[in-house]
Amino acid sequence: MSSLLQLHAGTAGNYRWGSHLTRFSFLGPVNGHTLPRTLAGSINSQASWNSNVELRESLVIMHETVHYFQNLLTGTGYWDSEVMRRRVPEALGYARAERRIESVIPGEAARRKSRSQSERWMKEGIEELIFLPNRNLPRRRKEQIGDAVEACTGKREDQRNLAGLWIENILEAEAVANVLLQTLGTQATDRQREIWRENNFLSNPDRMQGRYQATIVLVAGIFEHWMGSTFAEMEATYGRTPIYIFFYRLLALLIDIACAHPSPAHLAKRAQPMYEFDPGLKLIRLLASLQRFTKSTAALFQKALGDKDYAGAERILLAGIAFDYAHSAEIYKDWAEYFAGQMSESDDRLIRLRSHCCRMRIDNPGCGASKSLGWLVVCRIPLFYLTPGGLQSYGFAAEHFDPAEEPLFLADLLKMNRDLGLWEYFMGSGKFVCPLAEADSCDGRTAVCESGIERDAQFPEAICCSVRRSLEQAGFILR
Amino acid sequence: MTTSKKSHAKYDIVAAHEAATKTMLRDALEQKDRTGALGLTGLEVLAFMAAKVVVPIVCSFISSVLFNKYKGAETKRELAEAKAEIAKHEGPLTPQVDRAVVIDSIVAGLLREGVPREVAAGVVERTLDDIGRDLAEKELSEKNKPAVKG
């Protein structure tokens, strides 16, 4: 089976969806100075880099933090986190049963039967997730997006032309947009500009791979149509930087609204099917609404955008859509209630974090439309990240430094990452890279714990491996 | 006359080794970077780093002056200038700088780029060996070629 959340090889940084943990490789060697330096530059609108590596660190931390925010500040992120929270323990239960069957009934036929059951389950589990990499996005979802486009335009498009509406591409486009919004127009010396130009493959969508470009290209075409001019003409009229800032601000807002997925209870209450909230499907409807603006509506919308009245801008957009999408404010109020209920049943620190972020989002609507680094400080959201040197963190509230609280948070964070890794491993979709080894917090780790366990026998002995110990205590037979 | 000097200049030693060094760096990276679904590509960074290794090494086979000029090249523009100077060189390519000095200087540049020391040292030493061997083989094959009468 192909991997569910598999990596892109050769990255400067990445975010594993649902992990709440950003990862930076040695190509983006983020350290304790990176965030303060980048934040200071961003606030003062001044380039904060003086070398290639400093620029890369800044771009990578901005980009990956957007993904972290997508997980913590949007309905799409909340939905998937809840699916994982429910499905991962179930999946591990299946895997345990599978291992037990195989240990008592050896043979290829038994192995095939038990594995095919868990693979079927895996497929069902996957289809509950909103975020899936392009290669794992079910054909059914692509067809539904195609249907929605046809309903808007009256034309059946080839699926390859609709890649801009696939969730991975949408999330990458929002990350690119937010990096550019934090860097376009900053004051820089000639040397800093040269470094910027030489590394623009990390931020300029024209020079990036397809998944970073697809949504931007699609929305840019519609934007030109909406404005009645090409980008070249708009640059001549308004200036290059202002027009791109306006475009990326609009793009980021549209994606944030598209990702405002309701909770299961909200869907049930309104008797609305989940597929209507696919971010790609919602995004094309938002774009169609934008296209149909009258002159006066367009003026009102532009004013709302200029005034950073994101709630008002969303109301104008939703009014032009036939489907009854709830406003983000209502969706996040409902999620906040959902999390309050969950917190009364569990003291999981990650639920607490999601609950906190959801309340912050309600109080600060701007943090959805612009997922810039500054919101870490304003919304007091801790940032945890893995580097080749181990686990690091930034905190922005007293509780982030509370010696009683921090270990509990870290324990929940690593436990969740451990279980996500085991989920993929037991479902046959990847190696198990132990987060305890990555975080440099396990004395018993071996080289294979970090490079990736591929067979049960490679888990170190229970006496020194807490993962094997936990699995065996839970009834797993690992041979 | 023989064609020895001309063919050294024509053989693009930098291009011949950049890809191999990039692969070495990528392999080392993949050992250290395994999971994730949403990421920022670093492939072009690897190409840049590979040039930062190969270009000064080749300079060290031309002259210590050229090596010192480009051992700390920080931008693509500087690396492009170095490549142009290498292309202009027509003499034999033999070690002109102490091996330890070459390794230390280039490793220091990679460390500034964030590459771990063990990866940097391994990649630089292997690239230096590969280039030295390649140049020695080229030199030998040129010597063994029958002279061409003009």
Boltz contact constraints between the chains, C-beta under 6 A:
constraints:
  - contact:
      token1: [A, 5]
      token2: [B, 37]
      max_distance: 6.0
  - contact:
      token1: [A, 7]
      token2: [B, 34]
      max_distance: 6.0
  - contact:
      token1: [A, 7]
      token2: [B, 35]
      max_distance: 6.0
  - contact:
      token1: [A, 7]
      token2: [B, 36]
      max_distance: 6.0
  - contact:
      token1: [A, 8]
      token2: [B, 39]
      max_distance: 6.0
  - contact:
      token1: [A, 9]
      token2: [B, 30]
      max_distance: 6.0
  - contact:
      token1: [A, 10]
      token2: [B, 26]
      max_distance: 6.0
  - contact:
      token1: [A, 10]
      token2: [B, 42]
      max_distance: 6.0
  - contact:
      token1: [A, 10]
      token2: [B, 43]
      max_distance: 6.0
  - contact:
      token1: [A, 11]
      token2: [B, 39]
      max_distance: 6.0
  - contact:
      token1: [A, 11]
      token2: [B, 42]
      max_distance: 6.0
  - contact:
      token1: [A, 12]
      token2: [B, 40]
      max_distance: 6.0
  - contact:
      token1: [A, 12]
      token2: [B, 42]
      max_distance: 6.0
  - contact:
      token1: [A, 13]
      token2: [B, 40]
      max_distance: 6.0
  - contact:
      token1: [A, 14]
      token2: [B, 36]
      max_distance: 6.0
  - contact:
      token1: [A, 14]
      token2: [B, 39]
      max_distance: 6.0
  - contact:
      token1: [A, 15]
      token2: [B, 38]
      max_distance: 6.0
  - contact:
      token1: [A, 16]
      token2: [B, 35]
      max_distance: 6.0
  - contact:
      token1: [A, 16]
      token2: [B, 36]
      max_distance: 6.0
  - contact:
      token1: [A, 16]
      token2: [B, 37]
      max_distance: 6.0
  - contact:
      token1: [A, 17]
      token2: [B, 37]
      max_distance: 6.0
  - contact:
      token1: [A, 23]
      token2: [B, 36]
      max_distance: 6.0
  - contact:
      token1: [A, 25]
      token2: [B, 29]
      max_distance: 6.0
  - contact:
      token1: [A, 25]
      token2: [B, 33]
      max_distance: 6.0
  - contact:
      token1: [A, 26]
      token2: [B, 114]
      max_distance: 6.0
  - contact:
      token1: [A, 26]
      token2: [B, 115]
      max_distance: 6.0
  - contact:
      token1: [A, 26]
      token2: [B, 116]
      max_distance: 6.0
  - contact:
      token1: [A, 27]
      token2: [B, 42]
      max_distance: 6.0
  - contact:
      token1: [A, 27]
      token2: [B, 45]
      max_distance: 6.0
  - contact:
      token1: [A, 29]
      token2: [B, 114]
      max_distance: 6.0
  - contact:
      token1: [A, 53]
      token2: [B, 113]
      max_distance: 6.0
  - contact:
      token1: [A, 53]
      token2: [B, 114]
      max_distance: 6.0
  - contact:
      token1: [A, 60]
      token2: [B, 40]
      max_distance: 6.0
  - contact:
      token1: [A, 63]
      token2: [B, 40]
      max_distance: 6.0
  - contact:
      token1: [A, 67]
      token2: [B, 38]
      max_distance: 6.0
  - contact:
      token1: [A, 133]
      token2: [B, 37]
      max_distance: 6.0
  - contact:
      token1: [A, 194]
      token2: [B, 75]
      max_distance: 6.0
  - contact:
      token1: [A, 198]
      token2: [B, 75]
      max_distance: 6.0
  - contact:
      token1: [A, 198]
      token2: [B, 76]
      max_distance: 6.0
  - contact:
      token1: [A, 201]
      token2: [B, 44]
      max_distance: 6.0
  - contact:
      token1: [A, 209]
      token2: [B, 41]
      max_distance: 6.0
  - contact:
      token1: [A, 388]
      token2: [B, 32]
      max_distance: 6.0
  - contact:
      token1: [A, 433]
      token2: [B, 34]
      max_distance: 6.0
  - contact:
      token1: [A, 433]
      token2: [B, 35]
      max_distance: 6.0
  - contact:
      token1: [A, 452]
      token2: [B, 34]
      max_distance: 6.0
